[in-house]
Amino acid sequence: MPIGPKQSQPDFVIIHPKRGLLILETKDWRLDTIKQASRQAWEIVPDGHLKVVINPLAQARHGAIQVVNALERDAQLVPAAGPHQGKLAFPRGRGVVFTRITRKQFDDAGLHEAIEPHHVICADEMLESVDAEAFQQRLWHMFPHSFGGAMSLPQLDRVRWIMFPEVRVPTQGSFFDDQDADADLPDIMSVWTCSKSSWRAAWAMGTA
């Protein structure tokens, strides 16, 4: 999903009211796709041709910066005073998901030298058989900091309004130009909320 004036496209953005924002970069590389890895760049051969790409965690960091920059434009999402004045009022984390590399492969290949292990979820750590609490803790460990209260419900709505244009109430759709970095955000933002059962009913009627 394109975010902010630069239209950055993080793979996944997880929003949790008590935790904050988590940006994940996903890679479907197999272990033999990776020829060399460092904290700066990775050499991969995804289709028989050598490519040099930036470290996946650096990609996640870039996505996180774009998300934060977009949200910090909203005065109601940044403290007006205190040690975090002008900065986003809730925590943000980042991580990488390897969908075809197990934790043992990750460790044995020395990839932990290129990406800190706690910033990674491997293929065998997100199976249905994995304990939900253990999986959740892997996500939370990707946050460098935590502070109480994370997001209020009004702040959560504002985050959703800014990041997900499809949830905006149509009458407010023209209030904010996503391409204009200097555009003012409205004081009141309305977003659609819908229960699972309501979504199913809407889908059945062809209105979702």
N, C-alpha and C positions, 0 to 999 in steps of 0.2 A: 504494500500500500504506500503510495507516495505521501511523504510527510514534509511540511515546511516549504519555504521558497525554493530550496534546492531539490525538492522532490526525491529525497532519500527514500530507499525502500528496504527497511529492516525485514528479515524473514518473519520473525514473531515478536510481538510486543505484548507482554503479559502485564495486566493491571490488577493489583491486589490492594484493596483499601487499607489493610493493616501493614503492608510491606512496601508498597511503592510500585515502581516501574522496572520491568526486567526485559532487556532486549537480547534476543537470541539469534545467532547466525547458525544456520544449518548447512551441513556438508554431507553429501552422499558418496564421498570418496571411499574407495576401498584402500586397504593398507598399501597395496602395491601401486596405487595411483600416486602416492607420495614418494618422491625421490630424495628430497632434502627439506628439512624444516629448521627454521631459526625464529627468534623472537621478532624479526623484521619481515622476512619473506619466506615463502614456501615454493619449492619447485615441484610441479605436478605434471603427470602425463595422463590426462583424462581421456584422450582420444588418439593416443599414439604420437601426439605432438607436445613437446616440452613447453610448459607455460610457467611463468613466474608471477605469483600473486602475493598480495600482502597477507600477513598472518591473519587467520580467521578471527582471532580475538580482537585484532586491530580493526577489522571490518565491523565487528559488533560495537566496538568503541565509537567508531565513526557514526554508525547508526544511532547510538545513544546520544551523541553530541547533537545530532540533528533534531532528535526528539526533544531533548532538553531545551535547545534554542527556540523551538517552536512554542513550547509550553511557557518558557520564561517571558514571552511577550505578553502574557496575561498577568496583570498586576495582582489578581486574586489568587494566583498560584505561587507567589513569591512573598516572603516576609518583608514588611515595610521597615523593620528595625531588628536589631540583634546581630549575633555573629554570622548569620546566614542571610543577611539583608541582600535583596536583589537576586538571590539564588533560589532554585526550585525548592519548595517547602517540604518535599518528601524524598525518600531515598530512591536511588536508581542503581541497577546492577546490569551486568552484561555477561554473556557466556556463549559457548559454542556447543552444538550438538552434532556428534558424528553418528550418522544413522547406520553405517556399515562397518564400524570399527569397534571392537570390544575393549573393555578396560584393560584386559591383559595384553592385547595387541598394542594398545596405546602406550602402556608402560614399557613393554619389551622393546618397542621401537624407539624408545627414548623421546617420545613426543612431549612428555612432561617437562622436558628441558626447554621446549618452545612455548608451551602454554601451561600455566599453573593448573594442576589437576582439579582444583576445586572450581575452576571456571569451565569445566567440561562435563557433559553427559554423554556416555557411550551407548552403543546399540543395545547391549545386554542390561542396561540400567533403566530402561523404559519399557520393558515388556510387561504384559498384563500380569505376569506372575510376580513382578517386583512389588514389594511392600509399598503402599501408597505414602506412608509417613517417611520412609527412607527416600523415596523419589522427591517428595516435597522438600526435605531437608537439603537435598542437592541443589534445588532451585534457590532456597534461601541463602545458602552459603556463597552464592554468586554476588550477594550484596556486600560491598565493602563496609558499609555502615548501616545502622538501623536507629531510628528514633521514633519514639512513641507517637501513636495517633495517626501516623502516615497521612491519610486522606480523609477529609470530611465528605459527606455525600454530595454537597454542592460542588466541591472541588472535583470529585469523581465525575460528575456530570460535565463539568467544564473540560476536563481532560478528554472525555469521550467526544465532546462537541468539536474540539480542535483536531483531534486525531482521526476521527471517523465521520466524514461528511455525510455518509449515508444514514446516520442516526439523527441528523438535525431535523427539527420541525421545518417543513418546507417554507413557511412564511419568513423564516430567519435565514434562509439559504443565501440571500444576497447581501447580508449584513457584513460579511467578512470575506475578503479576497485572499485566498490562500497563497496566491502568487505575489502579493504585495507585502513586502516585509515591514512597511510602515503603516499598514492598515490598522485601524483601531478595532479592538474586540468589543462586542456589546457587553453591557453590564449584566444582562440577563440572557441566559442561554437555555433553550429548551431542547431536550433530546427525547427520542422515542424510547420507551422502556416496555418490555414485553415478557411475559412469563413463557415458559416452555410450552405449556398447554395452549396459550394464545397463539404462539408461533405456529404450532401444529395446525390449529384451526384455520389460521390465515393462509397457511400453505395449501391446505386442502381446498380452500375457496379460491386459490389462485391470486391472493392479494399480498402475499409475503414477498 
